[in-house]
Amino acid sequence: MTSSPRLTVVPSAGDVADQVARRIAAAITSNPKLVLGLATGSSPVATYQRLIQLHRDEALDFSQLTTFNLDEYIGLASDHPQSFRHFMQQQLFDHVNIDLANTHVPDGQCLDIEKHVAEYESAIATAGGIAIQLLGIGSNGHIAFNEPGSAADSRTRQVSLTGQTIRANSRFFDSVDDVPRTAITMGIGTIMEADQIILIATGDVKADAIGDAMLGPVSPDCPASLLRMHNDVTFFVDESASPKRDA
Ligand SMILES: O=P(O)(O)OC[C@H]1O[C@](O)(CO)[C@@H](O)[C@@H]1O
């Protein structure tokens, strides 16, 4: 069965960050042992800044939290400036009282990827599953590194990145040649098992992807459209990323 994700449109990217951070903070306050799914990319950065602020100003307590990140580039060491582990340290973990032992990011340098991804899935299950999963969206509708064509029941696995994603992410690297071509990503099936999903999109470059995800066919051609098969999804977008077409 498909449903419409709730769409919350607010004036600015800062308002998106405020609302999402408040929602996450409320969930942590009511359950300090929350299992949170985290995302990288530019979309969640402002939300992480608000969470850090809430930790400093209102003593938001991260000490019992468990986190699982969506993805990681294959081949990058955890301390590589563009690795997603490094991103998470810089953008959130180094600034709050989280126990790093309870933070999980796929290991881009693991020697046995099959074994690693199976263990990643098991670790999520052992933690009791993800309560809230935070997502960004690529301009081609990808979620995590699930590119168009990814199956609705896909699990954590190795994937190849599309040229579009490589070009989009090259802004973080010295050159496009430095962007890894493969990654480990949670699957769409893995993401769909979260109790609640929050997708963040800001800026007009995301408007078409949000339109396709919310109003287009539910299809692996737009991985984010598959979220419409989940019963608790909210898209938080600023005005410029809101869909510009009618259903
Ligand atoms: O938030 P950004 O930087 O626009 O990226 C969008 C999406 O692309 C990725 O960075 C992967 O390419 C995702 O992690 C993210 O959700």
The ligand as an SDF file (V2000), in Angstrom:
LIG
                    3D

 16 16  0  0  0  0  0  0  0  0999 V2000
   22.6950   16.7440    1.1350 O   0  0  0  0  0  0  0  0  0  0  0  0
   23.3970   16.7800   -0.1700 P   0  0  0  0  0  0  0  0  0  0  0  0
   24.8360   17.1550   -0.0220 O   0  0  0  0  0  0  0  0  0  0  0  0
   22.6820   17.5810   -1.1860 O   0  0  0  0  0  0  0  0  0  0  0  0
   23.4090   15.3080   -0.6980 O   0  0  0  0  0  0  0  0  0  0  0  0
   22.2340   14.6140   -0.9480 C   0  0  0  0  0  0  0  0  0  0  0  0
   22.4470   13.1490   -0.7790 C   0  0  0  0  0  0  0  0  0  0  0  0
   23.5950   12.7450   -1.4490 O   0  0  0  0  0  0  0  0  0  0  0  0
   24.4560   12.0320   -0.5910 C   0  0  0  0  0  0  0  0  0  0  0  0
   25.4180   12.9350   -0.0920 O   0  0  0  0  0  0  0  0  0  0  0  0
   25.1100   10.9090   -1.2920 C   0  0  0  0  0  0  0  0  0  0  0  0
   25.5200   11.3260   -2.5380 O   0  0  0  0  0  0  0  0  0  0  0  0
   23.5630   11.5660    0.4900 C   0  0  0  0  0  0  0  0  0  0  0  0
   24.2870   11.2060    1.6100 O   0  0  0  0  0  0  0  0  0  0  0  0
   22.6600   12.7350    0.6400 C   0  0  0  0  0  0  0  0  0  0  0  0
   21.4890   12.3810    1.2340 O   0  0  0  0  0  0  0  0  0  0  0  0
  1  2  2  0
  2  3  1  0
  2  4  1  0
  2  5  1  0
  5  6  1  0
  6  7  1  0
  7  8  1  0
  7 15  1  0
  8  9  1  0
  9 10  1  0
  9 11  1  0
  9 13  1  0
 11 12  1  0
 13 14  1  0
 13 15  1  0
 15 16  1  0
M  END
$$$$
